[in-house]
């Protein structure tokens, strides 16, 4: 797989200081309460048992990728929120990322640029 040179300099997000299951469990509970749902309702929406959902909230297990996607959809949350990753780039990284993106966009031909504009017009 080809990785463009300008993306190799980006550092990955810092790992959470607490175990991921505990971080996810806290975030799930907060998101569920914000959504005004009971554990049973959330489990039904996500198509897992109430017991499995309870174990997720208590930080005793991690969901599969498919279940995480369904949790995000049911609770109106993003994976970054639930996994406690920052939603913004670190200071100074924003300008670097923007410059890298602009360099890549300038390399697009007319057809690719039109496809990008059409795609972005559908993004909310």
Secondary structure, 3 states (H helix, E strand, C coil): CCCCHHHHCCCCCCCCCCCHHHHHHHHHHHHHHHHCCCHHHHHHHHCCCHHHHHHHHCCCCCCCHHHHHHHHHHHCCCHHHHHCCCCCCCCCHHHHHHHHHHHHHHCCCHHHHHHHHHHHHCCC
